[in-house]
Amino acid sequence: MEKSNPILVQQDSGMIKWIIGISIVVPIVVAILIFMPAKLDLASDWVYFLPHLNAVINSAATVALIMGLVFIKKGNVQLHRAAMTSAFGLGAVFLVSYIIYHASAESAVFGGEGWIRPVYYFILISHIILAAVALFPILLAYYYGHTDQLVKHRKIVKFAFPIWLYVTVTGVVVYLMISPYYNF
């Protein structure tokens, strides 16, 4: 069982405030960038490559998450940490790329018809909602793991991991479904 260290509790309080702040600000900024009427001019056409890059990043993050799970199940903490740090870094790169793209380019419109349309929108909406709420438990789980607060880490990972995995997988699925409708 973990002992309560007063210095760590004080550090936790400050870090948790930062995690809460980041978890609120990031989804708000993303929403503003997606829905702002005028897009930023970020030196033209190179941004249209970003959705393709984002799908690759999400795929790599999915692999890193699964490998992290495999490593910890086998008791290999070092490789688990490496895999989860890779997934965390990929998530950060993805977020920057996603923000740049949506700040400078119009979102593609899904053109599918029939039964695939409600399937696409179900996946998209569930992906968006979970992506918006995923940041808090992901940051918290990463912090607790990084500071060796393993009891807290395990508790939050029960929620963070499946949400994060769902978001990375559905990000790729959404990309594959909408990619024929990109107009660039």
C-alpha positions in Angstrom: 0.0 0.0 0.0 1.3 3.5 -0.8 2.2 5.8 2.0 0.9 9.4 2.1 3.9 11.7 1.7 2.9 15.3 2.5 5.3 16.7 -0.1 3.8 14.4 -2.8 0.3 15.3 -1.7 1.1 19.0 -2.2 2.7 18.3 -5.6 -0.3 16.2 -6.5 -2.6 19.1 -5.7 -0.7 21.5 -8.0 -0.3 19.0 -10.8 -4.0 17.9 -10.6 -5.0 21.6 -11.0 -2.8 21.8 -14.1 -4.3 18.5 -15.5 -7.8 19.8 -14.9 -7.0 23.1 -16.6 -5.4 21.5 -19.6 -8.3 19.0 -19.8 -10.8 21.9 -20.0 -8.9 24.3 -22.2 -7.8 21.8 -24.9 -11.3 20.7 -25.9 -12.6 24.3 -25.9 -9.7 25.4 -28.1 -10.3 22.5 -30.5 -14.0 23.3 -30.7 -13.3 27.0 -31.4 -10.9 26.1 -34.1 -13.2 23.6 -35.8 -16.2 26.0 -35.8 -14.5 29.4 -36.3 -15.9 31.0 -39.5 -12.6 32.1 -41.0 -9.7 29.7 -41.1 -6.0 30.7 -40.6 -3.8 30.9 -43.6 -0.9 28.7 -42.7 1.1 28.7 -45.9 -1.3 26.9 -48.2 -1.6 23.3 -49.2 0.8 21.4 -46.9 -1.9 21.2 -44.2 -4.0 18.9 -46.4 -1.5 16.1 -45.7 -2.3 16.2 -42.0 -5.4 14.0 -41.9 -3.4 11.3 -43.5 -0.6 11.8 -41.0 -3.1 11.8 -38.1 -4.4 8.4 -39.2 -0.8 7.0 -39.2 -0.2 8.6 -35.7 -3.5 7.1 -34.4 -2.5 3.7 -35.8 0.9 3.9 -34.1 -0.7 5.1 -30.8 -3.0 2.1 -31.0 -0.1 -0.3 -31.4 1.8 1.4 -28.6 -1.2 1.2 -26.3 -1.7 -2.5 -27.0 2.0 -3.2 -26.6 1.9 -1.3 -23.3 -0.9 -3.6 -22.1 0.9 -6.7 -23.2 4.1 -5.6 -21.5 2.5 -4.9 -18.2 0.5 -8.1 -18.3 3.9 -9.9 -18.7 5.4 -7.9 -15.8 7.8 -5.9 -17.9 7.4 -2.4 -16.3 10.3 -0.8 -18.3 8.8 -1.8 -21.7 5.3 -0.8 -20.4 6.6 2.6 -19.5 8.3 3.0 -22.9 5.2 1.9 -24.8 2.9 4.2 -22.8 5.3 7.1 -23.1 5.4 6.5 -26.9 1.6 6.5 -26.9 1.5 9.7 -24.9 4.1 11.4 -27.2 2.2 10.3 -30.3 -1.0 11.6 -28.7 0.7 15.0 -28.2 2.0 15.1 -31.7 -1.5 14.1 -33.0 -3.1 16.9 -31.0 -0.8 19.6 -32.4 -1.3 18.3 -35.9 -5.1 18.1 -35.5 -5.2 21.6 -34.2 -3.1 23.0 -37.0 -5.3 21.2 -39.6 -8.6 22.3 -38.1 -7.4 25.9 -37.6 -6.5 26.2 -41.3 -8.8 23.9 -43.3 -12.5 23.2 -43.6 -13.6 19.9 -42.3 -14.5 17.3 -44.9 -18.2 16.4 -45.2 -19.2 12.7 -45.1 -21.0 11.8 -48.4 -22.0 8.3 -47.6 -25.7 7.3 -48.0 -27.9 4.5 -46.7 -27.1 2.4 -43.7 -23.4 3.6 -43.6 -24.4 7.1 -42.8 -25.8 6.5 -39.3 -23.0 4.1 -38.6 -20.4 6.8 -39.5 -22.1 9.4 -37.4 -22.5 7.1 -34.4 -18.7 6.3 -34.6 -17.9 10.0 -35.1 -20.0 11.3 -32.3 -18.9 8.7 -29.8 -15.3 9.4 -30.9 -15.6 13.1 -30.4 -17.3 12.8 -27.0 -14.8 10.3 -25.7 -11.9 12.3 -27.1 -13.1 15.4 -25.3 -13.3 13.6 -21.9 -10.3 11.3 -22.4 -7.6 13.9 -21.8 -8.3 14.1 -18.0 -8.0 10.4 -17.2 -5.1 10.0 -19.6 -3.1 12.8 -18.1 -3.9 11.7 -14.6 -3.0 8.0 -15.3 0.3 9.1 -16.9 1.1 11.4 -13.9 0.4 8.7 -11.4 2.4 6.2 -13.3 5.3 8.6 -13.7 5.4 9.4 -10.0 5.1 5.7 -9.1 1.7 6.1 -7.4 0.7 2.7 -8.6 -2.5 2.2 -6.7 -3.9 5.5 -8.0 -2.4 4.7 -11.5 -4.2 1.3 -11.6 -7.5 2.8 -10.5 -7.6 5.5 -13.2 -6.2 3.2 -15.9 -9.3 1.1 -15.7 -11.1 4.0 -17.2 -8.4 5.8 -19.2 -7.0 2.8 -21.2 -10.3 1.6 -22.8 -11.3 5.2 -23.6 -7.9 6.0 -25.1 -7.8 2.8 -27.1 -11.4 3.4 -28.4 -10.5 7.0 -29.4 -7.3 6.0 -31.3 -9.0 3.1 -33.1 -12.2 5.1 -34.0 -10.0 8.0 -35.2 -8.6 5.7 -37.8 -12.0 4.2 -38.7 -13.5 7.8 -39.1 -10.5 8.7 -41.3 -11.0 5.6 -43.5 -14.7 6.3 -43.8 -14.4 10.0 -44.7 -11.1 10.0 -46.7 -13.0 9.4 -50.0 -14.7 12.8 -49.4 -11.7 15.0 -48.9 -11.7 17.5 -51.7 -8.0 18.0 -52.0 
